[in-house]
């Protein structure tokens, strides 16, 4: 309900995560001489970039001392991300496997990304002989946003210099489930969906291998399949980038029941494998079914004639024409005329599909509001970032399915983004330029959405080098898809004048960010493959209160949007893709008092700028509201004017004032101008907040006094403000 309410409010004028302990922004510790911490708490400043001693992502991880399970099997931990802290794989007496270290921070784990492939740690089963056929399953619990998965047919050379394996992994933060392969230290994508599940979810993962066919099941449903003779045997492993628990770890022989699993397209996707000529090509794999027949129907029409490959293990079919819209596929496996297995792939769409690339800003750093990171059509699920906001807005405006994949890497520099391996690996996940002759993998991606600058300005990269790097990226990515480049966002001074003119003249913006944006415009003017995207510099310069001020950054200024800022990024990208260059942020509060934030808050979210106090329960009347996050440190303010802003449309303004405060101890501006609602916001770390309401018309300015205005006793904590649409 929250997501729907917010979408309706955002639609008023925009037309159409997170700063959690998992630290997705991957900034370094404030003192690089401090020992690494297992909790990866957000640091103070950006500092120098991480140094990766494995820039091509080819070095295997380091083996650590063995662990043994309740069956006395030997499991070997591997530090695949070069994590500098203590890697903590534990197997308890109940057969639970747990990994409790965050191993995805680039400053503490410099190999945590092999270009666009994520690395962490894993625990592999040591066996005397490699296993060819297998049935491997577990129930995994996501302990945080970073991700987990399983690996199978894992091979490691005797000298430890070469690794090969299949891996299925999922990440709530990035919103993906990926099926990948690594052969002799070289990476390859097989399939991907835009669903990463949620922290706390229990996910049943099962992988089955028989000969050259491997099949993957998620929560009991067929999800991926693949035919490949590169990897025919090996052992199994459990993979994690953060806190994770694995239960009921089972390894058995393959059952002899016939099975069919569609490999292309994948459930809940706007698949990259639809070609622009209007033809949908479908591929399915089977096991335990000699002399089988497979019929494939699209939206109940068919069955289509299938072609058999790979000695009867692979079946393909084509449907033509296929227009934009939603589809369902059913593959029916028959042996000697008897149906023995079926697989339904549902919620697949033909529409628009984009890849978003950037640093921690695009990754979702600062986005704590989870309700708008799951699309109503079920095709996207993450915990942060602007991608779901963009897909929701653009799909509603154009009436077609839309997905946007998050391919950002925290602290990604323009030099790293322009690296040939990074570009090829990202594109190969969707368009696969390395296999352009294969129509099943020469997919339909509508464009690359690029945002860079936050990392580069922290590194004081010269504008000339920035331009050269971005041009190199365009040269490589533009060979296959158009590149849309948003303007780099401003650095907001930590204090003082925050007028647009002051932000423009702030040293980092004048010396770096604005010249970066001049470089972007120059590239687009001279290259038909590049386009200037939405003007995010103007948006955040005009609304500096959309930045996350919860992380102290006294020297470098603020660079990361808060939750509402990320939502607005998605809206601005949507407006741009509909043909509007400058964003129209008419849903935002205007002229908000400097030093405060306007933001989205849900249960579990922080409601002050300067403390970690969080909401534990919310009344429904606040759904869809924009919060003015004040400073609890200002609770003793007796100022006549402490908070001021203008509402964009008719709205109800709620003041959350410390519960239990007698009327005589409340300021007159609250008692005289607002009416008690009888509703309360429950909180942790401070007083609950009783709600008082007043109505305001479009364009009216709201001016509120201090918590103790008139020298009253005031509440135990400062008040907050929520603006809800009428």
C-alpha positions as CSV (number, residue, x, y, z in Angstrom):
1,X,0.0,0.0,0.0
2,X,2.8,2.4,0.7
3,X,4.3,2.0,-2.7
4,X,0.9,2.7,-4.4
5,X,0.3,5.7,-2.3
6,X,3.7,7.2,-3.0
7,X,3.4,6.5,-6.7
8,X,0.1,8.4,-6.7
9,X,1.7,11.4,-5.0
10,X,4.8,11.3,-7.3
11,X,2.5,11.4,-10.3
12,X,1.2,14.9,-9.3
13,X,3.9,16.7,-11.1
14,X,6.6,14.3,-12.3
15,X,4.5,12.9,-15.1
16,X,5.3,10.9,-16.5
17,X,19.6,1.1,-0.6
18,X,20.9,2.2,2.2
19,X,23.0,3.5,4.7
20,X,22.6,0.3,6.7
21,X,25.3,-1.6,8.4
22,X,25.8,-3.7,5.3
23,X,27.4,-0.6,3.8
24,X,26.5,-0.9,0.1
25,X,28.3,2.4,-0.7
26,X,31.6,0.7,0.2
27,X,33.4,3.7,1.4
28,X,36.7,3.2,3.2
29,X,37.3,3.4,6.9
30,X,38.0,6.9,8.2
31,X,41.5,5.9,9.1
32,X,43.1,3.5,6.7
33,X,45.5,2.4,9.3
34,X,42.8,1.0,11.5
35,X,42.3,-2.8,11.5
36,X,39.4,-3.9,9.3
37,X,36.1,-4.4,10.9
38,X,33.7,-7.3,10.4
39,X,30.7,-5.1,10.6
40,X,31.6,-2.7,7.8
41,X,30.1,0.3,9.5
42,X,29.7,3.3,7.2
43,X,32.9,5.3,7.3
44,X,33.5,9.0,7.6
45,X,34.8,10.0,4.2
46,X,35.6,8.7,0.7
47,X,39.4,8.9,0.8
48,X,41.5,7.2,-1.9
49,X,40.1,4.5,-4.2
50,X,40.5,0.8,-3.3
51,X,43.5,-1.0,-4.9
52,X,42.6,-4.3,-6.5
53,X,45.6,-6.5,-7.1
54,X,43.5,-8.7,-9.4
55,X,42.1,-6.2,-11.9
56,X,41.0,-8.8,-14.4
57,X,39.2,-10.9,-11.7
58,X,41.2,-14.0,-12.5
59,X,43.0,-15.0,-9.3
60,X,41.4,-17.8,-7.3
61,X,40.6,-17.2,-3.6
62,X,42.8,-18.3,-0.7
63,X,41.9,-21.6,1.0
64,X,41.5,-21.5,4.8
65,X,41.5,-24.2,7.5
66,X,38.9,-26.9,7.1
67,X,35.5,-27.2,8.8
68,X,33.6,-30.5,9.4
69,X,29.9,-31.1,9.4
70,X,27.8,-33.5,11.5
71,X,28.5,-36.2,8.9
72,X,32.2,-35.7,9.3
73,X,32.5,-34.3,5.8
74,X,35.3,-31.8,5.1
75,X,34.4,-28.3,4.0
76,X,37.0,-25.9,2.9
77,X,36.5,-22.1,3.3
78,X,37.8,-19.9,0.5
79,X,38.4,-16.2,0.8
80,X,37.5,-15.2,-2.7
81,X,37.3,-11.5,-2.2
82,X,40.7,-11.1,-0.4
83,X,38.8,-10.0,2.7
84,X,41.2,-8.5,5.2
85,X,39.2,-9.3,8.3
86,X,38.4,-12.7,9.9
87,X,36.3,-14.9,7.7
88,X,33.8,-16.6,9.9
89,X,32.3,-19.8,8.4
90,X,30.8,-21.9,11.2
91,X,29.1,-25.3,11.0
92,X,27.1,-26.1,14.2
93,X,25.9,-29.4,15.7
94,X,22.5,-28.9,14.1
95,X,23.9,-28.9,10.6
96,X,23.5,-25.2,10.0
97,X,26.2,-23.5,8.0
98,X,26.7,-19.8,8.8
99,X,28.8,-17.0,7.4
100,X,28.8,-13.8,9.5
101,X,31.3,-11.4,8.0
102,X,30.5,-8.7,5.4
103,X,33.0,-9.5,2.7
104,X,31.7,-7.2,-0.1
105,X,33.3,-3.8,0.9
106,X,35.9,-3.0,-1.7
107,X,38.2,-1.3,0.8
108,X,38.2,-4.3,3.1
109,X,37.8,-6.9,0.4
110,X,39.6,-5.5,-2.7
111,X,38.6,-8.4,-4.9
112,X,34.9,-8.3,-4.1
113,X,34.1,-7.5,-7.7
114,X,35.5,-9.1,-10.8
115,X,34.3,-6.3,-13.1
116,X,30.6,-6.8,-13.0
117,X,30.7,-10.2,-11.2
118,X,30.4,-10.3,-7.5
119,X,32.8,-12.2,-5.3
120,X,32.7,-13.0,-1.6
121,X,33.6,-16.2,0.2
122,X,32.5,-19.8,-0.2
123,X,32.7,-23.2,1.5
124,X,33.4,-26.1,-0.8
125,X,33.0,-29.8,0.0
126,X,36.2,-31.8,-0.3
127,X,35.6,-35.1,-2.0
128,X,38.0,-37.9,-3.1
129,X,36.6,-38.0,-6.6
130,X,34.8,-35.3,-8.7
131,X,31.1,-35.8,-8.9
132,X,29.5,-35.9,-12.3
133,X,25.8,-36.2,-11.7
134,X,24.3,-34.7,-8.6
135,X,21.2,-33.3,-6.8
136,X,22.3,-30.5,-4.4
137,X,19.9,-28.5,-2.3
138,X,19.7,-26.2,0.7
139,X,17.4,-23.7,2.4
140,X,19.3,-20.4,2.6
141,X,18.4,-17.4,4.8
142,X,19.5,-13.9,3.7
143,X,20.9,-12.2,6.8
144,X,21.5,-8.9,5.1
145,X,21.4,-7.2,1.7
146,X,24.6,-8.5,0.2
147,X,23.7,-11.9,-1.2
148,X,24.3,-15.6,-1.2
149,X,24.0,-18.7,-3.4
150,X,25.3,-22.1,-4.2
151,X,28.1,-23.4,-6.5
152,X,28.3,-26.7,-8.2
153,X,30.8,-28.6,-10.4
154,X,33.5,-26.7,-8.6
155,X,37.0,-27.5,-9.8
156,X,40.3,-26.3,-8.4
157,X,43.7,-27.1,-9.8
158,X,46.2,-28.8,-7.5
159,X,48.4,-25.8,-7.4
160,X,45.4,-23.6,-6.7
161,X,45.9,-21.3,-9.7
162,X,42.8,-22.3,-11.7
163,X,39.1,-22.4,-10.7
164,X,36.0,-23.4,-12.6
165,X,32.3,-23.7,-11.4
166,X,28.7,-22.9,-11.9
167,X,27.1,-20.4,-9.5
168,X,23.6,-19.4,-8.7
169,X,23.4,-16.3,-6.5
170,X,20.9,-13.7,-5.4
171,X,21.3,-10.2,-3.9
172,X,18.6,-8.1,-2.3
173,X,20.7,-4.9,-2.6
174,X,21.2,-5.2,-6.4
175,X,18.0,-7.0,-7.0
176,X,19.2,-9.9,-9.0
177,X,19.2,-13.7,-9.2
178,X,22.1,-14.8,-11.5
179,X,23.2,-18.0,-13.1
180,X,26.8,-17.8,-14.0
181,X,29.8,-19.8,-15.0
182,X,33.6,-19.5,-14.4
183,X,35.9,-21.5,-16.5
184,X,39.6,-21.4,-15.8
185,X,39.2,-18.1,-14.0
186,X,37.2,-16.5,-16.9
187,X,33.6,-15.4,-16.2
188,X,30.4,-15.9,-18.2
189,X,26.7,-15.1,-17.6
190,X,24.1,-17.7,-18.4
191,X,20.8,-16.1,-17.2
192,X,19.6,-13.4,-14.9
193,X,16.3,-12.1,-13.4
194,X,15.7,-8.8,-11.7
195,X,14.6,-10.3,-8.4
196,X,16.9,-10.4,-5.4
197,X,14.5,-11.4,-2.6
198,X,14.5,-9.6,0.7
199,X,16.7,-9.8,3.9
200,X,15.3,-12.5,6.2
201,X,13.8,-14.5,3.4
202,X,14.2,-18.3,3.4
203,X,15.0,-19.5,-0.1
204,X,15.1,-23.1,-1.2
205,X,17.8,-23.6,-3.8
206,X,18.3,-26.8,-5.7
207,X,20.7,-27.6,-8.5
208,X,20.6,-30.9,-10.5
209,X,23.2,-32.0,-13.0
210,X,23.0,-34.9,-15.3
211,X,25.6,-35.2,-18.0
212,X,25.9,-31.9,-19.9
213,X,22.5,-30.6,-18.6
214,X,22.2,-28.6,-15.3
215,X,18.9,-27.4,-13.9
216,X,18.2,-24.9,-11.1
217,X,15.0,-24.7,-8.9
218,X,14.1,-21.8,-6.6
219,X,11.5,-22.5,-3.9
220,X,10.6,-25.7,-5.7
221,X,9.9,-24.0,-9.0
222,X,12.1,-24.6,-12.1
223,X,14.1,-21.4,-12.8
224,X,17.2,-22.0,-15.0
225,X,18.6,-24.7,-17.2
226,X,21.7,-25.0,-19.3
227,X,23.5,-27.4,-21.7
228,X,27.3,-27.2,-21.6
229,X,30.2,-29.7,-22.1
230,X,32.8,-27.4,-20.5
231,X,32.0,-28.4,-17.0
232,X,31.1,-32.1,-16.5
233,X,32.1,-32.8,-12.9
234,X,33.3,-31.3,-9.7
235,X,32.1,-30.7,-6.1
236,X,29.6,-28.3,-4.5
237,X,29.9,-25.2,-2.4
238,X,27.9,-22.6,-0.5
239,X,28.5,-18.9,-1.4
240,X,28.0,-15.7,0.6
241,X,28.9,-12.0,0.4
242,X,27.5,-11.2,3.8
243,X,25.5,-12.7,6.7
244,X,23.9,-16.0,5.6
245,X,22.6,-19.2,7.0
246,X,22.3,-22.5,5.1
247,X,20.2,-25.3,6.5
248,X,19.3,-28.8,5.3
249,X,22.3,-29.1,3.0
250,X,21.7,-32.2,1.0
251,X,23.8,-33.9,-1.7
252,X,22.4,-37.0,-3.4
253,X,22.3,-38.9,-6.7
254,X,20.1,-37.6,-9.5
255,X,16.6,-39.0,-9.5
256,X,15.5,-40.9,-12.6
257,X,12.3,-38.8,-13.2
258,X,12.1,-37.0,-16.6
259,X,12.2,-33.2,-16.4
260,X,12.0,-30.3,-18.7
261,X,13.0,-26.7,-17.9
262,X,12.8,-23.7,-20.2
263,X,16.1,-21.8,-20.2
264,X,15.1,-18.9,-22.5
265,X,13.2,-16.8,-21.5
266,X,13.2,-16.7,-17.7
267,X,10.3,-16.2,-15.3
268,X,9.3,-12.7,-14.4
269,X,11.6,-11.0,-17.0
270,X,11.4,-8.6,-19.9
271,X,13.8,-10.9,-21.5
272,X,16.9,-9.7,-23.3
273,X,16.6,-12.6,-25.7
274,X,13.7,-11.1,-27.7
275,X,15.0,-9.9,-31.0
276,X,13.7,-6.7,-32.6
277,X,12.3,-8.4,-35.6
278,X,9.3,-9.6,-33.6
279,X,10.4,-13.2,-33.1
280,X,10.5,-14.9,-29.8
281,X,12.9,-17.8,-29.6
282,X,12.4,-20.4,-26.8
283,X,14.9,-22.9,-25.6
284,X,14.3,-25.8,-23.2
285,X,16.5,-28.6,-21.8
286,X,15.5,-32.1,-20.7
287,X,16.9,-34.9,-18.6
288,X,16.0,-38.6,-18.2
289,X,13.9,-38.6,-21.3
290,X,15.4,-40.5,-24.3
291,X,13.3,-40.3,-27.4
292,X,11.3,-37.5,-25.9
293,X,9.2,-34.9,-27.6
294,X,8.7,-31.3,-26.3
295,X,5.8,-29.1,-27.3
296,X,5.9,-25.4,-26.4
297,X,2.8,-23.1,-26.3
298,X,2.7,-19.3,-26.0
299,X,-0.3,-17.8,-24.2
300,X,-2.1,-21.1,-24.9
301,X,-1.4,-21.0,-28.6
302,X,0.6,-23.8,-30.1
303,X,2.2,-26.1,-29.7
304,X,5.0,-24.9,-31.7
305,X,7.2,-27.2,-33.7
306,X,10.4,-27.7,-31.9
307,X,13.9,-28.5,-33.2
308,X,16.0,-31.0,-31.3
309,X,19.7,-30.5,-30.6
310,X,22.4,-32.0,-28.4
311,X,21.3,-35.6,-28.8
312,X,17.8,-34.9,-27.6
313,X,18.7,-32.8,-24.6
314,X,17.8,-29.4,-26.1
315,X,14.6,-28.2,-27.8
316,X,14.0,-24.8,-29.4
317,X,10.9,-23.1,-30.9
318,X,10.1,-19.8,-32.5
319,X,7.0,-17.6,-32.3
320,X,6.4,-14.9,-34.8
321,X,5.1,-12.2,-34.7
322,X,5.3,-11.2,-31.0
323,X,4.2,-7.7,-30.0
324,X,4.7,-5.9,-26.7
325,X,2.8,-7.2,-23.8
326,X,2.7,-10.0,-21.2
327,X,3.2,-13.7,-22.0
328,X,3.2,-17.2,-20.6
329,X,5.0,-20.2,-22.0
330,X,4.3,-23.8,-21.3
331,X,6.7,-26.6,-22.3
332,X,5.3,-30.1,-22.3
333,X,7.6,-33.2,-22.2
334,X,6.2,-36.4,-23.6
335,X,7.8,-39.9,-23.9
336,X,6.0,-42.4,-26.1
337,X,3.0,-40.2,-26.2
338,X,2.6,-39.8,-22.5
339,X,3.1,-36.4,-20.8
340,X,5.8,-36.9,-18.1
341,X,6.7,-33.3,-17.2
342,X,5.7,-29.7,-17.8
343,X,7.3,-26.3,-17.1
344,X,5.4,-23.0,-17.1
345,X,7.3,-19.7,-17.5
346,X,5.0,-16.9,-16.5
347,X,5.1,-13.1,-16.3
348,X,7.5,-12.7,-19.2
349,X,7.2,-9.5,-21.1
350,X,8.1,-7.8,-24.4
351,X,8.7,-4.2,-23.7
352,X,11.7,-2.0,-22.7
353,X,14.8,-3.1,-20.9
354,X,17.6,-0.9,-19.7
355,X,20.9,-1.4,-17.9
356,X,22.0,1.2,-15.3
357,X,25.7,1.6,-14.6
358,X,27.4,3.8,-12.1
359,X,29.0,4.0,-8.7
360,X,27.4,3.8,-5.2
361,X,24.8,6.5,-6.1
362,X,23.3,4.2,-8.8
363,X,23.8,1.2,-6.6
364,X,21.4,2.7,-4.1
365,X,23.6,4.1,-1.3
366,X,21.5,6.1,1.1
367,X,18.2,4.5,0.0
368,X,16.5,3.1,3.1
369,X,13.0,3.0,1.8
370,X,12.2,-0.5,0.6
371,X,8.5,-0.2,-0.3
372,X,9.2,1.4,-3.7
373,X,11.9,-1.1,-4.7
374,X,9.4,-3.8,-5.6
375,X,7.4,-3.3,-8.8
376,X,3.7,-4.2,-8.8
377,X,4.1,-6.6,-11.8
378,X,6.5,-8.7,-9.7
379,X,9.4,-8.4,-12.2
380,X,11.7,-6.4,-9.9
381,X,12.6,-6.8,-6.2
382,X,15.5,-5.1,-4.5
383,X,16.1,-3.1,-1.3
384,X,17.4,0.2,-2.8
385,X,18.2,2.2,-5.8
386,X,16.2,4.1,-8.4
387,X,15.7,1.2,-10.8
388,X,12.2,0.1,-9.7
389,X,11.0,3.7,-9.5
390,X,12.1,4.2,-13.1
391,X,10.5,1.0,-14.3
392,X,7.2,1.7,-12.5
393,X,7.0,5.2,-13.9
394,X,8.0,4.4,-17.5
395,X,5.8,1.4,-17.7
396,X,2.8,3.4,-16.5
397,X,3.5,6.2,-19.0
398,X,4.1,4.0,-22.0
399,X,1.8,1.0,-21.2
400,X,4.5,-1.7,-21.8
401,X,6.5,-3.9,-19.5
402,X,9.8,-2.3,-18.4
403,X,12.8,-3.6,-16.4
404,X,15.9,-1.8,-15.4
405,X,18.9,-3.8,-14.1
406,X,21.3,-2.4,-11.5
407,X,24.8,-3.0,-12.8
408,X,26.4,-0.4,-10.5
409,X,29.5,-1.1,-8.5
410,X,30.2,0.9,-5.3
411,X,33.1,3.3,-5.7
412,X,33.2,2.6,-9.4
413,X,35.5,5.1,-11.1
414,X,35.1,6.2,-14.7
415,X,38.5,4.4,-15.4
416,X,37.1,1.1,-14.1
417,X,33.8,1.6,-15.9
418,X,35.6,2.1,-19.2
419,X,37.7,-1.1,-18.8
420,X,37.1,-3.4,-21.8
421,X,36.4,-6.4,-19.5
422,X,33.8,-4.4,-17.5
423,X,31.9,-3.2,-20.5
424,X,32.0,-6.6,-22.2
425,X,31.0,-8.5,-19.1
426,X,28.0,-6.2,-18.4
427,X,26.8,-6.3,-21.9
428,X,27.3,-10.0,-22.2
429,X,24.8,-10.5,-19.4
430,X,22.1,-9.1,-21.7
431,X,23.2,-8.5,-25.2
432,X,26.3,-10.7,-25.3
433,X,28.4,-9.0,-28.0
434,X,30.9,-11.9,-27.7
435,X,28.2,-14.2,-29.1
436,X,26.4,-11.9,-31.4
437,X,26.0,-14.6,-34.0
438,X,23.8,-16.6,-31.6
439,X,20.2,-15.2,-31.9
440,X,19.4,-16.6,-28.5
441,X,22.0,-14.3,-26.8
442,X,22.0,-11.3,-29.1
443,X,19.3,-9.8,-26.9
444,X,17.2,-6.7,-27.0
445,X,18.4,-4.0,-24.6
446,X,17.1,-0.5,-25.3
447,X,20.0,1.4,-23.9
448,X,22.7,1.9,-21.2
449,X,22.0,4.5,-18.5
450,X,25.2,5.9,-17.2
451,X,25.9,8.1,-14.1
452,X,29.5,8.7,-12.9
453,X,31.3,11.4,-11.0
454,X,30.8,10.7,-7.2
455,X,33.9,8.5,-7.0
456,X,35.9,10.5,-9.5
457,X,35.4,13.8,-7.6
458,X,36.5,12.1,-4.4
459,X,39.6,11.0,-6.2
460,X,40.1,14.5,-7.6
461,X,40.2,13.1,-11.2
462,X,40.9,15.8,-13.7
463,X,38.1,16.7,-16.1
464,X,40.3,15.8,-19.0
465,X,40.8,12.3,-17.7
466,X,37.1,12.0,-16.9
467,X,36.2,12.9,-20.5
468,X,38.7,10.4,-21.9
469,X,37.3,7.6,-19.7
470,X,33.7,8.3,-20.5
471,X,34.5,8.6,-24.2
472,X,36.2,5.2,-24.0
473,X,33.1,3.7,-22.3
474,X,31.0,5.1,-25.1
475,X,33.4,3.7,-27.8
476,X,33.0,0.3,-26.3
477,X,29.4,0.1,-25.1
478,X,28.1,2.3,-28.0
479,X,29.2,-0.3,-30.5
480,X,26.2,-2.4,-29.3
481,X,23.7,0.0,-27.6
482,X,23.1,3.7,-27.2
483,X,24.6,5.3,-24.1
484,X,22.6,7.9,-22.1
485,X,24.7,9.8,-19.7
486,X,23.1,11.8,-16.8
487,X,24.9,14.9,-15.6
488,X,27.1,14.3,-12.6
489,X,25.4,15.3,-9.3
490,X,26.8,18.2,-7.2
491,X,28.6,17.9,-3.9
492,X,26.6,19.7,-1.3
493,X,28.6,21.7,1.4
494,X,28.2,20.3,4.8
495,X,27.1,23.7,6.2
496,X,26.6,27.3,5.3
497,X,24.8,28.8,2.3
498,X,23.0,26.2,0.2
499,X,21.6,28.4,-2.5
500,X,22.1,27.3,-6.1
501,X,24.7,29.9,-6.6
502,X,26.7,28.8,-3.5
503,X,26.5,25.2,-4.6
504,X,27.7,26.1,-8.1
505,X,30.7,28.0,-6.6
506,X,31.6,25.3,-4.1
507,X,35.1,24.2,-4.8
508,X,34.6,20.6,-5.8
509,X,31.7,21.5,-8.1
510,X,33.5,24.4,-9.8
511,X,36.7,22.6,-10.2
512,X,35.4,19.1,-11.0
513,X,31.7,18.4,-11.3
514,X,30.7,21.2,-13.6
515,X,33.7,20.5,-16.0
516,X,32.7,16.8,-15.9
517,X,29.3,17.8,-17.1
518,X,30.8,20.0,-19.8
519,X,32.7,16.9,-20.9
520,X,29.5,14.9,-21.1
521,X,27.9,17.5,-23.3
522,X,31.0,17.6,-25.5
523,X,31.0,13.8,-25.9
524,X,27.3,13.7,-26.8
525,X,27.7,16.6,-29.3
526,X,30.4,14.7,-31.2
527,X,29.2,11.1,-30.9
528,X,26.0,9.8,-32.3
529,X,26.0,6.9,-29.9
530,X,26.0,9.1,-26.8
531,X,23.2,11.3,-25.4
532,X,23.0,13.7,-22.5
533,X,20.6,12.2,-20.0
534,X,18.5,13.8,-17.3
535,X,20.0,16.9,-15.6
536,X,20.6,15.4,-12.1
537,X,23.0,18.2,-11.3
538,X,20.2,20.8,-11.5
539,X,17.8,18.6,-9.6
540,X,20.1,18.2,-6.6
541,X,21.5,21.7,-6.7
542,X,18.0,23.1,-6.5
543,X,16.9,20.5,-3.8
544,X,20.0,19.8,-1.6
545,X,17.6,18.5,1.0
546,X,17.4,15.3,-1.0
547,X,20.8,14.3,0.1
548,X,21.5,11.7,2.9
549,X,22.9,13.7,5.8
550,X,23.0,10.8,8.2
551,X,26.6,10.0,7.4
552,X,29.1,12.7,8.6
553,X,31.2,14.1,5.8
554,X,32.5,17.4,7.1
555,X,35.3,17.9,4.6
556,X,34.1,16.5,1.3
557,X,30.5,17.4,1.6
558,X,27.5,15.3,0.8
559,X,27.3,13.2,-2.4
560,X,24.6,10.5,-1.9
561,X,20.8,10.9,-2.3
562,X,18.5,9.9,0.4
563,X,15.5,7.6,-0.3
564,X,13.3,10.4,-1.8
565,X,16.4,11.5,-3.8
566,X,16.7,8.0,-5.3
567,X,13.0,8.0,-6.1
568,X,13.3,11.3,-7.9
569,X,16.3,10.0,-9.9
570,X,14.0,7.2,-11.2
571,X,11.4,9.8,-12.1
572,X,13.9,12.0,-13.8
573,X,15.2,9.1,-15.9
574,X,11.7,8.2,-16.8
575,X,10.9,11.7,-17.9
576,X,14.1,11.8,-19.9
577,X,13.3,8.6,-21.7
578,X,9.9,10.0,-22.5
579,X,11.6,13.0,-24.2
580,X,11.9,15.6,-21.3
581,X,15.5,16.8,-20.7
582,X,14.9,18.7,-17.5
583,X,13.2,17.0,-14.6
584,X,10.0,18.5,-13.2
585,X,10.0,17.7,-9.5
586,X,6.7,19.3,-8.7
587,X,5.9,16.9,-5.9
588,X,8.8,18.1,-3.8
589,X,8.6,20.6,-0.9
590,X,10.1,23.9,-1.9
591,X,12.4,26.1,0.1
592,X,13.0,23.7,2.9
593,X,15.1,25.1,5.7
594,X,18.8,24.4,5.1
595,X,20.3,21.4,7.0
596,X,17.1,19.4,7.0
597,X,16.0,16.5,4.7
598,X,12.8,15.8,2.9
599,X,12.6,12.0,2.6
600,X,10.5,8.9,2.6
601,X,10.3,6.9,5.9
602,X,8.7,3.6,6.6
603,X,8.7,1.2,9.6
604,X,12.4,0.6,10.4
605,X,13.5,4.0,8.9
606,X,15.3,6.8,10.6
607,X,13.3,10.0,11.2
608,X,15.9,12.4,12.4
609,X,18.9,13.7,10.5
610,X,21.3,13.3,13.4
611,X,20.4,10.2,15.4
612,X,19.7,6.5,14.7
613,X,16.2,6.6,16.3
614,X,13.8,4.6,14.1
615,X,10.1,4.2,13.5
616,X,8.6,1.0,14.8
617,X,4.9,1.6,13.8
618,X,3.0,4.0,11.6
619,X,-0.6,4.9,11.3
620,X,-2.1,4.5,7.8
621,X,-2.9,8.2,7.4
622,X,0.9,8.8,6.8
623,X,1.1,6.5,3.8
624,X,2.6,8.3,0.8
625,X,3.8,11.2,2.9
626,X,7.0,13.1,2.6
627,X,8.8,13.5,5.9
628,X,10.8,16.5,7.0
629,X,13.6,15.0,9.0
630,X,14.6,17.5,11.6
631,X,17.6,17.4,14.1
632,X,16.9,16.0,17.5
633,X,19.8,18.1,18.7
634,X,17.6,21.2,18.0
635,X,15.0,20.1,20.6
636,X,15.8,23.0,22.8
637,X,15.2,25.6,20.1
638,X,12.9,28.5,21.1
639,X,13.1,30.1,17.7
640,X,10.0,31.7,16.3
641,X,10.8,30.2,12.9
642,X,12.7,26.9,12.9
643,X,11.2,25.0,10.0
644,X,9.8,26.4,6.7
645,X,8.8,25.0,3.4
646,X,6.2,25.3,0.6
647,X,3.8,22.6,-0.3
648,X,3.4,21.8,-4.0
649,X,-0.2,20.7,-3.9
650,X,-3.1,20.6,-1.4
651,X,-1.8,18.6,1.5
652,X,-2.3,17.7,5.2
653,X,0.7,18.7,7.2
654,X,1.2,16.5,10.3
655,X,3.5,17.4,13.2
656,X,4.8,14.5,15.3
657,X,5.4,15.9,18.7
658,X,6.8,14.0,21.8
659,X,4.0,11.9,23.2
660,X,2.9,12.7,26.8
661,X,3.8,16.4,26.6
662,X,1.2,18.4,28.4
663,X,-0.6,21.1,26.3
664,X,0.8,23.8,28.5
665,X,4.3,22.6,27.7
666,X,3.8,22.6,24.0
667,X,4.5,25.7,21.8
668,X,1.6,28.0,20.9
669,X,2.2,27.5,17.2
670,X,1.3,23.8,17.6
671,X,-1.6,24.2,20.0
672,X,-3.2,27.0,18.0
673,X,-2.5,25.9,14.4
674,X,-2.9,22.1,14.6
675,X,-5.5,19.6,15.7
676,X,-4.7,16.4,17.6
677,X,-5.5,13.3,15.5
678,X,-5.3,10.7,18.3
679,X,-2.8,8.8,16.2
680,X,0.8,8.1,17.3
681,X,4.1,7.2,15.6
682,X,5.8,4.5,17.6
683,X,9.6,4.9,17.8
684,X,12.8,3.4,19.2
685,X,15.5,5.5,20.8
686,X,13.3,8.4,21.9
687,X,9.7,9.5,22.7
688,X,6.8,8.3,20.6
689,X,5.3,11.0,18.5
690,X,1.7,12.2,18.8
691,X,0.3,13.5,15.5
692,X,-1.3,16.9,15.0
693,X,-2.8,17.9,11.7
694,X,-3.5,21.1,9.6
695,X,-4.5,21.5,6.0
696,X,-2.6,23.7,3.5
697,X,-3.4,24.7,-0.1
698,X,-1.2,24.3,-3.1
699,X,1.7,26.8,-3.0
700,X,1.2,27.8,0.6
701,X,4.3,28.2,2.9
702,X,4.4,26.3,6.2
703,X,6.4,28.0,8.9
704,X,6.9,26.3,12.3
705,X,8.6,27.5,15.4
706,X,11.1,25.7,17.6
707,X,10.3,22.8,19.8
708,X,10.3,25.2,22.8
709,X,9.1,28.4,21.1
710,X,7.8,30.8,23.6
711,X,10.1,29.3,26.2
712,X,7.8,26.4,27.0
713,X,9.2,23.3,28.6
714,X,8.8,21.4,25.3
715,X,8.9,17.8,24.4
716,X,11.6,15.3,25.4
717,X,12.6,15.1,21.8
718,X,12.3,17.4,18.8
719,X,9.3,17.2,16.5
720,X,9.2,15.9,12.9
721,X,6.9,16.9,10.0
722,X,5.1,14.7,7.5
723,X,3.3,16.1,4.4
724,X,0.6,13.8,3.0
725,X,-1.3,14.5,-0.2
726,X,-5.0,15.2,0.1
